[in-house]
Amino acid sequence: MEQFPALNGLSVSYAVLIYPSGSVNPVHTHPRSAELLFLVQGSLDVGFVDTKNKLYTQTLQTGDIFVFPKGLVHFQYNADAKNPAIAISAFGSANAGTVSLPNTLFNSTIDDSALALSFKTDVATIQKLKSGLKG
């Protein structure tokens, strides 16, 4: 909706996604919409985790479609070391929202000690993860 205001009130939007070889769209959620991903070119590993922590994955080929349910954690990964992948994602909302889990957790002001306890690790590990996300 921000890039194309004509979508306001239509409850639809889409995005063209280009995945360079070896790249990932990190784990994220869309709190206001399911996502329908259509692979236009290449190969793409995709998956989501349901509310019982069960992982569903599939390797898509050109022409395949995959659905990510509303609000569930999901990802896309181009494991092909030589070729890019291109996909179109359609959303049932003009503003599906994106919550990137790595950024939300490790680029926030959540106390490092709370994160360390949450992940059953130490503060030094949390700080190393945070430093890897900067830049």
N, CA, C and O atoms as CSV, one atom per row, in Angstrom:
chain,resi,resn,atom,element,x,y,z
A,1,MET,N,N,0.824,-1.183,0.000
A,1,MET,CA,C,0.000,0.000,0.000
A,1,MET,C,C,0.871,1.250,0.000
A,1,MET,O,O,0.520,2.247,-0.631
A,2,GLU,N,N,2.004,1.209,0.700
A,2,GLU,CA,C,2.871,2.385,0.753
A,2,GLU,C,C,3.465,2.707,-0.610
A,2,GLU,O,O,3.571,3.877,-0.979
A,3,GLN,N,N,3.861,1.663,-1.374
A,3,GLN,CA,C,4.464,1.879,-2.681
A,3,GLN,C,C,3.419,2.102,-3.771
A,3,GLN,O,O,3.717,2.721,-4.793
A,4,PHE,N,N,2.195,1.604,-3.567
A,4,PHE,CA,C,1.151,1.695,-4.579
A,4,PHE,C,C,-0.170,2.013,-3.880
A,4,PHE,O,O,-0.964,1.106,-3.631
A,5,PRO,N,N,-0.422,3.303,-3.555
A,5,PRO,CA,C,-1.588,3.699,-2.756
A,5,PRO,C,C,-2.939,3.288,-3.338
A,5,PRO,O,O,-3.927,3.235,-2.605
A,6,ALA,N,N,-3.006,2.998,-4.633
A,6,ALA,CA,C,-4.279,2.583,-5.232
A,6,ALA,C,C,-4.805,1.289,-4.608
A,6,ALA,O,O,-5.984,0.968,-4.758
A,7,LEU,N,N,-3.948,0.547,-3.914
A,7,LEU,CA,C,-4.379,-0.696,-3.265
A,7,LEU,C,C,-5.191,-0.445,-1.997
A,7,LEU,O,O,-5.845,-1.359,-1.494
A,8,ASN,N,N,-5.158,0.771,-1.479
A,8,ASN,CA,C,-5.843,1.072,-0.234
A,8,ASN,C,C,-7.317,0.683,-0.321
A,8,ASN,O,O,-8.039,1.148,-1.203
A,9,GLY,N,N,-7.751,-0.165,0.591
A,9,GLY,CA,C,-9.132,-0.607,0.652
A,9,GLY,C,C,-9.450,-1.815,-0.213
A,9,GLY,O,O,-10.574,-2.315,-0.166
A,10,LEU,N,N,-8.491,-2.303,-1.009
A,10,LEU,CA,C,-8.763,-3.423,-1.908
A,10,LEU,C,C,-8.434,-4.781,-1.297
A,10,LEU,O,O,-8.821,-5.808,-1.856
A,11,SER,N,N,-7.743,-4.815,-0.185
A,11,SER,CA,C,-7.394,-6.055,0.511
A,11,SER,C,C,-6.539,-7.007,-0.314
A,11,SER,O,O,-6.628,-8.224,-0.151
A,12,VAL,N,N,-5.711,-6.460,-1.199
A,12,VAL,CA,C,-4.777,-7.263,-1.983
A,12,VAL,C,C,-3.476,-6.494,-2.164
A,12,VAL,O,O,-3.451,-5.263,-2.128
A,13,SER,N,N,-2.401,-7.241,-2.357
A,13,SER,CA,C,-1.120,-6.640,-2.732
A,13,SER,C,C,-0.233,-7.756,-3.246
A,13,SER,O,O,-0.542,-8.936,-3.081
A,14,TYR,N,N,0.870,-7.375,-3.868
A,14,TYR,CA,C,1.817,-8.372,-4.333
A,14,TYR,C,C,3.216,-7.788,-4.318
A,14,TYR,O,O,3.406,-6.576,-4.227
A,15,ALA,N,N,4.187,-8.675,-4.410
A,15,ALA,CA,C,5.594,-8.266,-4.446
A,15,ALA,C,C,6.332,-9.191,-5.399
A,15,ALA,O,O,6.049,-10.387,-5.473
A,16,VAL,N,N,7.275,-8.622,-6.121
A,16,VAL,CA,C,8.178,-9.412,-6.948
A,16,VAL,C,C,9.452,-9.593,-6.139
A,16,VAL,O,O,10.039,-8.621,-5.664
A,17,LEU,N,N,9.873,-10.838,-5.988
A,17,LEU,CA,C,11.024,-11.158,-5.153
A,17,LEU,C,C,12.128,-11.772,-6.013
A,17,LEU,O,O,11.884,-12.714,-6.767
A,18,ILE,N,N,13.330,-11.237,-5.897
A,18,ILE,CA,C,14.478,-11.758,-6.627
A,18,ILE,C,C,15.459,-12.312,-5.602
A,18,ILE,O,O,15.905,-11.603,-4.700
A,19,TYR,N,N,15.786,-13.594,-5.758
A,19,TYR,CA,C,16.685,-14.290,-4.850
A,19,TYR,C,C,17.988,-14.587,-5.590
A,19,TYR,O,O,18.025,-15.509,-6.405
A,20,PRO,N,N,19.057,-13.835,-5.329
A,20,PRO,CA,C,20.351,-14.195,-5.924
A,20,PRO,C,C,20.753,-15.603,-5.476
A,20,PRO,O,O,20.267,-16.094,-4.457
A,21,SER,N,N,21.623,-16.238,-6.222
A,21,SER,CA,C,22.049,-17.588,-5.861
A,21,SER,C,C,22.609,-17.600,-4.438
A,21,SER,O,O,23.362,-16.710,-4.043
A,22,GLY,N,N,22.226,-18.619,-3.687
A,22,GLY,CA,C,22.696,-18.780,-2.319
A,22,GLY,C,C,22.083,-17.825,-1.311
A,22,GLY,O,O,22.576,-17.743,-0.186
A,23,SER,N,N,21.037,-17.104,-1.661
A,23,SER,CA,C,20.466,-16.112,-0.737
A,23,SER,C,C,19.240,-16.664,-0.011
A,23,SER,O,O,18.655,-17.672,-0.410
A,24,VAL,N,N,18.874,-15.974,1.063
A,24,VAL,CA,C,17.736,-16.380,1.880
A,24,VAL,C,C,16.867,-15.161,2.186
A,24,VAL,O,O,17.371,-14.053,2.365
A,25,ASN,N,N,15.572,-15.384,2.242
A,25,ASN,CA,C,14.650,-14.414,2.817
A,25,ASN,C,C,14.461,-14.914,4.242
A,25,ASN,O,O,13.725,-15.876,4.465
A,26,PRO,N,N,15.118,-14.271,5.218
A,26,PRO,CA,C,15.149,-14.815,6.582
A,26,PRO,C,C,13.766,-15.066,7.166
A,26,PRO,O,O,12.768,-14.503,6.716
A,27,VAL,N,N,13.734,-15.923,8.178
A,27,VAL,CA,C,12.478,-16.269,8.834
A,27,VAL,C,C,11.718,-15.008,9.226
A,27,VAL,O,O,12.265,-14.073,9.811
A,28,HIS,N,N,10.433,-15.022,8.877
A,28,HIS,CA,C,9.589,-13.864,9.127
A,28,HIS,C,C,8.127,-14.303,9.168
A,28,HIS,O,O,7.807,-15.461,8.899
A,29,THR,N,N,7.259,-13.376,9.504
A,29,THR,CA,C,5.818,-13.615,9.489
A,29,THR,C,C,5.125,-12.428,8.815
A,29,THR,O,O,5.702,-11.349,8.676
A,30,HIS,N,N,3.888,-12.650,8.407
A,30,HIS,CA,C,3.010,-11.583,7.923
A,30,HIS,C,C,1.778,-11.622,8.832
A,30,HIS,O,O,0.927,-12.498,8.681
A,31,PRO,N,N,1.679,-10.681,9.772
A,31,PRO,CA,C,0.611,-10.756,10.771
A,31,PRO,C,C,-0.795,-10.493,10.238
A,31,PRO,O,O,-1.777,-10.839,10.896
A,32,ARG,N,N,-0.905,-9.885,9.054
A,32,ARG,CA,C,-2.232,-9.521,8.564
A,32,ARG,C,C,-2.664,-10.254,7.293
A,32,ARG,O,O,-3.688,-9.907,6.706
A,33,SER,N,N,-1.895,-11.271,6.855
A,33,SER,CA,C,-2.281,-11.946,5.618
A,33,SER,C,C,-1.542,-13.256,5.419
A,33,SER,O,O,-0.412,-13.434,5.875
A,34,ALA,N,N,-2.210,-14.169,4.727
A,34,ALA,CA,C,-1.532,-15.337,4.170
A,34,ALA,C,C,-0.751,-14.851,2.949
A,34,ALA,O,O,-0.991,-13.755,2.443
A,35,GLU,N,N,0.189,-15.682,2.482
A,35,GLU,CA,C,0.996,-15.345,1.311
A,35,GLU,C,C,0.918,-16.498,0.313
A,35,GLU,O,O,1.097,-17.660,0.680
A,36,LEU,N,N,0.653,-16.173,-0.932
A,36,LEU,CA,C,0.655,-17.136,-2.016
A,36,LEU,C,C,1.860,-16.816,-2.887
A,36,LEU,O,O,1.905,-15.766,-3.528
A,37,LEU,N,N,2.845,-17.725,-2.913
A,37,LEU,CA,C,4.087,-17.497,-3.645
A,37,LEU,C,C,4.091,-18.325,-4.921
A,37,LEU,O,O,3.888,-19.539,-4.882
A,38,PHE,N,N,4.322,-17.668,-6.053
A,38,PHE,CA,C,4.400,-18.313,-7.366
A,38,PHE,C,C,5.825,-18.164,-7.871
A,38,PHE,O,O,6.318,-17.046,-8.019
A,39,LEU,N,N,6.493,-19.284,-8.138
A,39,LEU,CA,C,7.884,-19.248,-8.592
A,39,LEU,C,C,7.915,-19.089,-10.111
A,39,LEU,O,O,7.466,-19.961,-10.854
A,40,VAL,N,N,8.451,-17.966,-10.548
A,40,VAL,CA,C,8.505,-17.614,-11.966
A,40,VAL,C,C,9.742,-18.208,-12.638
A,40,VAL,O,O,9.699,-18.607,-13.802
A,41,GLN,N,N,10.844,-18.259,-11.886
A,41,GLN,CA,C,12.110,-18.736,-12.465
A,41,GLN,C,C,12.966,-19.366,-11.384
A,41,GLN,O,O,13.020,-18.869,-10.259
A,42,GLY,N,N,13.639,-20.460,-11.722
A,42,GLY,CA,C,14.612,-21.060,-10.820
A,42,GLY,C,C,14.035,-22.115,-9.910
A,42,GLY,O,O,13.012,-22.736,-10.199
A,43,SER,N,N,14.724,-22.298,-8.802
A,43,SER,CA,C,14.380,-23.284,-7.787
A,43,SER,C,C,14.454,-22.588,-6.431
A,43,SER,O,O,15.302,-21.720,-6.223
A,44,LEU,N,N,13.573,-22.966,-5.513
A,44,LEU,CA,C,13.519,-22.289,-4.220
A,44,LEU,C,C,13.078,-23.274,-3.151
A,44,LEU,O,O,12.063,-23.951,-3.311
A,45,ASP,N,N,13.836,-23.360,-2.058
A,45,ASP,CA,C,13.421,-24.137,-0.896
A,45,ASP,C,C,12.575,-23.222,-0.017
A,45,ASP,O,O,12.997,-22.116,0.318
A,46,VAL,N,N,11.387,-23.679,0.356
A,46,VAL,CA,C,10.483,-22.871,1.164
A,46,VAL,C,C,9.982,-23.702,2.334
A,46,VAL,O,O,10.031,-24.931,2.308
A,47,GLY,N,N,9.504,-23.016,3.356
A,47,GLY,CA,C,8.932,-23.743,4.472
A,47,GLY,C,C,8.267,-22.833,5.476
A,47,GLY,O,O,8.519,-21.629,5.517
A,48,PHE,N,N,7.404,-23.436,6.294
A,48,PHE,CA,C,6.797,-22.715,7.405
A,48,PHE,C,C,6.661,-23.660,8.592
A,48,PHE,O,O,6.684,-24.882,8.444
A,49,VAL,N,N,6.520,-23.065,9.769
A,49,VAL,CA,C,6.358,-23.811,11.008
A,49,VAL,C,C,4.945,-23.562,11.521
A,49,VAL,O,O,4.528,-22.416,11.686
A,50,ASP,N,N,4.201,-24.657,11.775
A,50,ASP,CA,C,2.830,-24.483,12.253
A,50,ASP,C,C,2.807,-24.206,13.754
A,50,ASP,O,O,3.856,-24.103,14.391
A,51,THR,N,N,1.617,-24.087,14.307
A,51,THR,CA,C,1.481,-23.727,15.720
A,51,THR,C,C,1.858,-24.858,16.678
A,51,THR,O,O,1.901,-24.651,17.891
A,52,LYS,N,N,2.131,-26.051,16.143
A,52,LYS,CA,C,2.612,-27.164,16.961
A,52,LYS,C,C,4.108,-27.386,16.737
A,52,LYS,O,O,4.649,-28.429,17.104
A,53,ASN,N,N,4.774,-26.395,16.130
A,53,ASN,CA,C,6.207,-26.426,15.822
A,53,ASN,C,C,6.596,-27.497,14.811
A,53,ASN,O,O,7.730,-27.975,14.816
A,54,LYS,N,N,5.659,-27.875,13.942
A,54,LYS,CA,C,5.966,-28.815,12.865
A,54,LYS,C,C,6.401,-28.015,11.639
A,54,LYS,O,O,5.718,-27.079,11.223
A,55,LEU,N,N,7.548,-28.394,11.064
A,55,LEU,CA,C,8.087,-27.727,9.886
A,55,LEU,C,C,7.561,-28.392,8.619
A,55,LEU,O,O,7.646,-29.611,8.466
A,56,TYR,N,N,7.023,-27.593,7.724
A,56,TYR,CA,C,6.589,-28.052,6.408
A,56,TYR,C,C,7.503,-27.407,5.372
A,56,TYR,O,O,7.607,-26.181,5.318
A,57,THR,N,N,8.167,-28.218,4.550
A,57,THR,CA,C,9.081,-27.680,3.544
A,57,THR,C,C,8.790,-28.293,2.180
A,57,THR,O,O,8.172,-29.350,2.060
A,58,GLN,N,N,9.253,-27.596,1.174
A,58,GLN,CA,C,9.129,-28.080,-0.191
A,58,GLN,C,C,10.176,-27.369,-1.039
A,58,GLN,O,O,10.514,-26.215,-0.776
A,59,THR,N,N,10.682,-28.052,-2.047
A,59,THR,CA,C,11.551,-27.420,-3.029
A,59,THR,C,C,10.691,-27.112,-4.246
A,59,THR,O,O,10.171,-28.014,-4.902
A,60,LEU,N,N,10.550,-25.824,-4.536
A,60,LEU,CA,C,9.731,-25.384,-5.659
A,60,LEU,C,C,10.572,-25.299,-6.922
A,60,LEU,O,O,11.757,-24.967,-6.878
A,61,GLN,N,N,9.942,-25.603,-8.042
A,61,GLN,CA,C,10.533,-25.436,-9.367
A,61,GLN,C,C,9.683,-24.411,-10.118
A,61,GLN,O,O,8.559,-24.111,-9.716
A,62,THR,N,N,10.222,-23.886,-11.195
A,62,THR,CA,C,9.495,-22.896,-11.995
A,62,THR,C,C,8.058,-23.345,-12.247
A,62,THR,O,O,7.811,-24.467,-12.690
A,63,GLY,N,N,7.120,-22.453,-11.958
A,63,GLY,CA,C,5.695,-22.739,-12.156
A,63,GLY,C,C,4.982,-23.248,-10.926
A,63,GLY,O,O,3.752,-23.316,-10.924
A,64,ASP,N,N,5.709,-23.613,-9.867
A,64,ASP,CA,C,5.081,-24.107,-8.633
A,64,ASP,C,C,4.538,-22.960,-7.789
A,64,ASP,O,O,4.987,-21.818,-7.891
A,65,ILE,N,N,3.561,-23.297,-6.955
A,65,ILE,CA,C,2.931,-22.351,-6.034
A,65,ILE,C,C,2.996,-22.936,-4.624
A,65,ILE,O,O,2.902,-24.149,-4.439
A,66,PHE,N,N,3.159,-22.059,-3.635
A,66,PHE,CA,C,3.189,-22.484,-2.234
A,66,PHE,C,C,2.426,-21.453,-1.415
A,66,PHE,O,O,2.489,-20.259,-1.707
A,67,VAL,N,N,1.704,-21.904,-0.391
A,67,VAL,CA,C,0.947,-21.002,0.480
A,67,VAL,C,C,1.570,-20.982,1.871
A,67,VAL,O,O,1.842,-22.027,2.462
A,68,PHE,N,N,1.790,-19.781,2.377
A,68,PHE,CA,C,2.239,-19.581,3.754
A,68,PHE,C,C,1.047,-19.041,4.539
A,68,PHE,O,O,0.576,-17.940,4.253
A,69,PRO,N,N,0.550,-19.794,5.527
A,69,PRO,CA,C,-0.607,-19.316,6.290
A,69,PRO,C,C,-0.325,-18.024,7.054
A,69,PRO,O,O,0.805,-17.754,7.461
A,70,LYS,N,N,-1.355,-17.254,7.231
A,70,LYS,CA,C,-1.292,-15.968,7.943
A,70,LYS,C,C,-0.644,-16.141,9.314
A,70,LYS,O,O,-1.024,-17.013,10.096
A,71,GLY,N,N,0.341,-15.292,9.584
A,71,GLY,CA,C,0.944,-15.231,10.904
A,71,GLY,C,C,1.968,-16.297,11.233
A,71,GLY,O,O,2.602,-16.219,12.285
A,72,LEU,N,N,2.158,-17.297,10.372
A,72,LEU,CA,C,3.107,-18.366,10.693
A,72,LEU,C,C,4.522,-18.003,10.211
A,72,LEU,O,O,4.700,-17.346,9.186
A,73,VAL,N,N,5.508,-18.449,10.977
A,73,VAL,CA,C,6.911,-18.213,10.654
A,73,VAL,C,C,7.258,-19.001,9.394
A,73,VAL,O,O,6.963,-20.191,9.287
A,74,HIS,N,N,7.898,-18.305,8.429
A,74,HIS,CA,C,8.265,-18.974,7.187
A,74,HIS,C,C,9.524,-18.365,6.583
A,74,HIS,O,O,10.013,-17.335,7.048
A,75,PHE,N,N,10.047,-19.017,5.533
A,75,PHE,CA,C,11.285,-18.577,4.892
A,75,PHE,C,C,11.306,-19.045,3.446
A,75,PHE,O,O,10.523,-19.904,3.042
A,76,GLN,N,N,12.222,-18.459,2.672
A,76,GLN,CA,C,12.532,-18.907,1.328
A,76,GLN,C,C,14.050,-18.893,1.194
A,76,GLN,O,O,14.709,-17.970,1.674
A,77,TYR,N,N,14.609,-19.922,0.538
A,77,TYR,CA,C,16.053,-20.059,0.400
A,77,TYR,C,C,16.399,-20.544,-1.001
A,77,TYR,O,O,15.904,-21.579,-1.447
A,78,ASN,N,N,17.248,-19.794,-1.688
A,78,ASN,CA,C,17.727,-20.222,-2.997
A,78,ASN,C,C,19.044,-20.962,-2.794
A,78,ASN,O,O,20.099,-20.341,-2.671
A,79,ALA,N,N,18.977,-22.286,-2.761
A,79,ALA,CA,C,20.162,-23.114,-2.524
A,79,ALA,C,C,21.018,-23.289,-3.770
A,79,ALA,O,O,22.122,-23.829,-3.688
A,80,ASP,N,N,20.529,-22.842,-4.924
A,80,ASP,CA,C,21.271,-22.969,-6.177
A,80,ASP,C,C,22.472,-22.029,-6.154
A,80,ASP,O,O,22.313,-20.816,-6.018
A,81,ALA,N,N,23.658,-22.582,-6.284
A,81,ALA,CA,C,24.890,-21.790,-6.196
A,81,ALA,C,C,25.165,-20.973,-7.458
A,81,ALA,O,O,26.054,-20.123,-7.455
A,82,LYS,N,N,24.415,-21.218,-8.538
A,82,LYS,CA,C,24.711,-20.549,-9.808
A,82,LYS,C,C,23.582,-19.687,-10.353
A,82,LYS,O,O,23.844,-18.709,-11.054
A,83,ASN,N,N,22.346,-20.023,-10.052
A,83,ASN,CA,C,21.221,-19.365,-10.703
A,83,ASN,C,C,20.319,-18.618,-9.736
A,83,ASN,O,O,20.047,-19.110,-8.641
A,84,PRO,N,N,19.852,-17.440,-10.122
A,84,PRO,CA,C,18.891,-16.720,-9.286
A,84,PRO,C,C,17.506,-17.354,-9.394
A,84,PRO,O,O,17.245,-18.163,-10.284
A,85,ALA,N,N,16.645,-16.979,-8.488
A,85,ALA,CA,C,15.239,-17.383,-8.532
A,85,ALA,C,C,14.397,-16.114,-8.471
A,85,ALA,O,O,14.778,-15.131,-7.835
A,86,ILE,N,N,13.246,-16.150,-9.140
A,86,ILE,CA,C,12.330,-15.014,-9.133
A,86,ILE,C,C,10.947,-15.535,-8.790
A,86,ILE,O,O,10.495,-16.538,-9.344
A,87,ALA,N,N,10.273,-14.846,-7.868
A,87,ALA,CA,C,8.939,-15.256,-7.440
A,87,ALA,C,C,8.030,-14.039,-7.334
A,87,ALA,O,O,8.492,-12.905,-7.208
A,88,ILE,N,N,6.746,-14.296,-7.389
A,88,ILE,CA,C,5.733,-13.274,-7.137
A,88,ILE,C,C,4.935,-13.737,-5.932
A,88,ILE,O,O,4.437,-14.862,-5.898
A,89,SER,N,N,4.818,-12.861,-4.946
A,89,SER,CA,C,4.018,-13.165,-3.766
A,89,SER,C,C,2.760,-12.309,-3.780
A,89,SER,O,O,2.819,-11.097,-3.988
A,90,ALA,N,N,1.631,-12.952,-3.558
A,90,ALA,CA,C,0.351,-12.260,-3.463
A,90,ALA,C,C,-0.147,-12.355,-2.024
A,90,ALA,O,O,0.004,-13.381,-1.362
A,91,PHE,N,N,-0.742,-11.266,-1.562
A,91,PHE,CA,C,-1.225,-11.175,-0.185
A,91,PHE,C,C,-2.697,-10.776,-0.184
A,91,PHE,O,O,-3.149,-10.032,-1.055
A,92,GLY,N,N,-3.434,-11.274,0.794
A,92,GLY,CA,C,-4.842,-10.921,0.960
A,92,GLY,C,C,-5.019,-9.695,1.824
A,92,GLY,O,O,-5.964,-9.619,2.610
A,93,SER,N,N,-4.119,-8.731,1.688
A,93,SER,CA,C,-4.171,-7.478,2.441
A,93,SER,C,C,-3.368,-6.440,1.682
A,93,SER,O,O,-2.349,-6.762,1.073
A,94,ALA,N,N,-3.816,-5.213,1.716
A,94,ALA,CA,C,-3.040,-4.127,1.117
A,94,ALA,C,C,-1.802,-3.827,1.949
A,94,ALA,O,O,-0.870,-3.179,1.473
A,95,ASN,N,N,-1.792,-4.299,3.196
A,95,ASN,CA,C,-0.666,-4.068,4.091
A,95,ASN,C,C,-0.481,-5.312,4.962
A,95,ASN,O,O,-0.877,-5.327,6.127
A,96,ALA,N,N,0.127,-6.359,4.382
A,96,ALA,CA,C,0.286,-7.636,5.084
A,96,ALA,C,C,1.206,-7.521,6.293
A,96,ALA,O,O,1.075,-8.280,7.254
A,97,GLY,N,N,2.139,-6.570,6.244
A,97,GLY,CA,C,3.119,-6.433,7.308
A,97,GLY,C,C,4.156,-7.539,7.235
A,97,GLY,O,O,3.853,-8.658,6.819
A,98,THR,N,N,5.368,-7.227,7.636
A,98,THR,CA,C,6.429,-8.222,7.715
A,98,THR,C,C,7.158,-8.058,9.035
A,98,THR,O,O,7.631,-6.970,9.365
A,99,VAL,N,N,7.245,-9.133,9.780
A,99,VAL,CA,C,8.004,-9.151,11.030
A,99,VAL,C,C,9.180,-10.088,10.799
A,99,VAL,O,O,9.014,-11.307,10.759
A,100,SER,N,N,10.375,-9.509,10.648
A,100,SER,CA,C,11.602,-10.295,10.458
A,100,SER,C,C,12.105,-10.728,11.822
A,100,SER,O,O,12.491,-9.892,12.639
A,101,LEU,N,N,12.102,-12.023,12.070
A,101,LEU,CA,C,12.479,-12.494,13.409
A,101,LEU,C,C,13.915,-12.157,13.782
A,101,LEU,O,O,14.147,-11.697,14.901
A,102,PRO,N,N,14.902,-12.365,12.892
A,102,PRO,CA,C,16.268,-11.988,13.298
A,102,PRO,C,C,16.374,-10.502,13.679
A,102,PRO,O,O,16.987,-10.159,14.690
A,103,ASN,N,N,15.780,-9.636,12.871
A,103,ASN,CA,C,15.852,-8.204,13.175
A,103,ASN,C,C,15.041,-7.849,14.409
A,103,ASN,O,O,15.491,-7.069,15.249
A,104,THR,N,N,13.847,-8.419,14.523
A,104,THR,CA,C,13.000,-8.113,15.671
A,104,THR,C,C,13.670,-8.519,16.976
A,104,THR,O,O,13.576,-7.804,17.973
A,105,LEU,N,N,14.338,-9.650,16.974
A,105,LEU,CA,C,14.959,-10.141,18.204
A,105,LEU,C,C,16.321,-9.505,18.484
A,105,LEU,O,O,16.602,-9.086,19.608
A,106,PHE,N,N,17.161,-9.439,17.452
A,106,PHE,CA,C,18.559,-9.090,17.699
A,106,PHE,C,C,18.932,-7.661,17.311
A,106,PHE,O,O,20.052,-7.230,17.586
A,107,ASN,N,N,18.034,-6.925,16.686
A,107,ASN,CA,C,18.276,-5.499,16.424
A,107,ASN,C,C,17.310,-4.645,17.227
A,107,ASN,O,O,17.048,-3.493,16.880
A,108,SER,N,N,16.787,-5.208,18.291
A,108,SER,CA,C,15.872,-4.481,19.166
A,108,SER,C,C,16.626,-4.069,20.429
A,108,SER,O,O,17.830,-4.286,20.562
A,109,THR,N,N,15.886,-3.476,21.334
A,109,THR,CA,C,16.496,-3.096,22.617
A,109,THR,C,C,16.160,-4.094,23.724
A,109,THR,O,O,16.270,-3.774,24.908
A,110,ILE,N,N,15.747,-5.311,23.332
A,110,ILE,CA,C,15.530,-6.357,24.340
A,110,ILE,C,C,16.865,-6.614,25.033
A,110,ILE,O,O,17.894,-6.767,24.375
A,111,ASP,N,N,16.842,-6.661,26.325
A,111,ASP,CA,C,18.054,-6.852,27.120
A,111,ASP,C,C,18.769,-8.147,26.712
A,111,ASP,O,O,18.140,-9.193,26.551
A,112,ASP,N,N,20.093,-8.057,26.551
A,112,ASP,CA,C,20.884,-9.225,26.153
A,112,ASP,C,C,20.731,-10.392,27.126
A,112,ASP,O,O,20.736,-11.552,26.715
A,113,SER,N,N,20.596,-10.089,28.398
A,113,SER,CA,C,20.427,-11.160,29.392
A,113,SER,C,C,19.101,-11.889,29.199
A,113,SER,O,O,19.037,-13.111,29.339
A,114,ALA,N,N,18.043,-11.145,28.879
A,114,ALA,CA,C,16.737,-11.774,28.631
A,114,ALA,C,C,16.806,-12.651,27.380
A,114,ALA,O,O,16.248,-13.748,27.365
A,115,LEU,N,N,17.488,-12.177,26.330
A,115,LEU,CA,C,17.643,-12.978,25.120
A,115,LEU,C,C,18.475,-14.230,25.401
A,115,LEU,O,O,18.144,-15.316,24.926
A,116,ALA,N,N,19.552,-14.081,26.171
A,116,ALA,CA,C,20.403,-15.232,26.490
A,116,ALA,C,C,19.605,-16.301,27.244
A,116,ALA,O,O,19.720,-17.489,26.942
A,117,LEU,N,N,18.804,-15.885,28.215
A,117,LEU,CA,C,17.974,-16.835,28.954
A,117,LEU,C,C,16.934,-17.473,28.038
A,117,LEU,O,O,16.678,-18.674,28.130
A,118,SER,N,N,16.335,-16.677,27.155
A,118,SER,CA,C,15.310,-17.191,26.242
A,118,SER,C,C,15.863,-18.254,25.309
A,118,SER,O,O,15.181,-19.231,24.997
A,119,PHE,N,N,17.112,-18.063,24.860
A,119,PHE,CA,C,17.726,-18.997,23.920
A,119,PHE,C,C,18.643,-20.005,24.605
A,119,PHE,O,O,19.333,-20.778,23.940
A,120,LYS,N,N,18.648,-19.992,25.934
A,120,LYS,CA,C,19.465,-20.924,26.725
A,120,LYS,C,C,20.933,-20.882,26.286
A,120,LYS,O,O,21.561,-21.907,26.019
A,121,THR,N,N,21.446,-19.655,26.223
A,121,THR,CA,C,22.839,-19.440,25.847
A,121,THR,C,C,23.403,-18.329,26.729
A,121,THR,O,O,22.805,-17.976,27.746
A,122,ASP,N,N,24.544,-17.783,26.344
A,122,ASP,CA,C,25.157,-16.726,27.146
A,122,ASP,C,C,25.086,-15.389,26.411
A,122,ASP,O,O,24.789,-15.333,25.218
A,123,VAL,N,N,25.361,-14.330,27.141
A,123,VAL,CA,C,25.292,-12.973,26.596
A,123,VAL,C,C,26.295,-12.790,25.457
A,123,VAL,O,O,25.991,-12.103,24.481
A,124,ALA,N,N,27.475,-13.387,25.560
A,124,ALA,CA,C,28.486,-13.251,24.501
A,124,ALA,C,C,27.962,-13.796,23.170
A,124,ALA,O,O,28.221,-13.214,22.117
A,125,THR,N,N,27.234,-14.903,23.214
A,125,THR,CA,C,26.661,-15.478,21.989
A,125,THR,C,C,25.608,-14.542,21.407
A,125,THR,O,O,25.557,-14.342,20.194
A,126,ILE,N,N,24.773,-13.973,22.262
A,126,ILE,CA,C,23.752,-13.024,21.801
A,126,ILE,C,C,24.424,-11.823,21.150
A,126,ILE,O,O,23.989,-11.367,20.092
A,127,GLN,N,N,25.475,-11.312,21.769
A,127,GLN,CA,C,26.175,-10.160,21.204
A,127,GLN,C,C,26.830,-10.501,19.868
A,127,GLN,O,O,26.889,-9.654,18.976
A,128,LYS,N,N,27.321,-11.726,19.722
A,128,LYS,CA,C,27.896,-12.153,18.448
A,128,LYS,C,C,26.809,-12.215,17.369
A,128,LYS,O,O,27.033,-11.786,16.237
A,129,LEU,N,N,25.643,-12.742,17.717
A,129,LEU,CA,C,24.529,-12.770,16.766
A,129,LEU,C,C,24.140,-11.353,16.361
A,129,LEU,O,O,23.919,-11.081,15.181
A,130,LYS,N,N,24.055,-10.463,17.325
A,130,LYS,CA,C,23.703,-9.067,17.038
A,130,LYS,C,C,24.721,-8.420,16.104
A,130,LYS,O,O,24.343,-7.704,15.177
A,131,SER,N,N,26.001,-8.667,16.340
A,131,SER,CA,C,27.026,-8.042,15.508
A,131,SER,C,C,26.980,-8.567,14.079
A,131,SER,O,O,27.339,-7.847,13.147
A,132,GLY,N,N,26.545,-9.810,13.892
A,132,GLY,CA,C,26.437,-10.380,12.550
A,132,GLY,C,C,25.307,-9.806,11.735
A,132,GLY,O,O,25.309,-9.932,10.511
A,133,LEU,N,N,24.328,-9.170,12.385
A,133,LEU,CA,C,23.183,-8.588,11.692
A,133,LEU,C,C,23.381,-7.126,11.362
A,133,LEU,O,O,22.566,-6.553,10.639
A,134,LYS,N,N,24.425,-6.503,11.860
A,134,LYS,CA,C,24.661,-5.079,11.595
A,134,LYS,C,C,25.420,-4.906,10.300
A,134,LYS,O,O,26.240,-5.735,9.907
A,135,GLY,N,N,25.115,-3.798,9.656
A,135,GLY,CA,C,25.865,-3.455,8.440
A,135,GLY,C,C,25.180,-3.851,7.275
A,135,GLY,O,O,25.672,-3.637,6.167
